[in-house]
Amino acid sequence: MNITVEYTAVIEGAPQAVWQLLAAFEDMHWHPQVNSSRLTGGTSGRAGAVRELSLTDGSTVTERLDKLDHARKTLTYSFQGDTPIPVSTSRTTVSLMPADGQTAIT
């Protein structure tokens, strides 16, 4: 069974500034539940890059960058190995759009 969930929020910051954080796929220092993150495979900034996230609860998550589109400010990534949620596969797409001087993130 396929399930799609979509959520959009407006956040502070210009889309280009937010994109710079998101496009640095292996660096999630900005996320409050991530203690550390590092590139473990592939090339930084390119599809196929793999990151390992060490979370504040002591768990580790591995994710692969599947698509990266700088022009559209969109990226897609998927879990690798054991998933932190009870699903067999998960694929997440994040996209940014301008929103009255802020950024809409979907």
Beta strands, then each sheet from edge to edge (+ up, - down):
strand 1: 9-11
strand 2: 34-41
strand 3: 50-55
strand 4: 60-69
strand 5: 74-80
strand 6: 91-99
strand 7: 102-105
sheet 1: 1+ 7- 6+ 5- 4+ 3- 2+
end
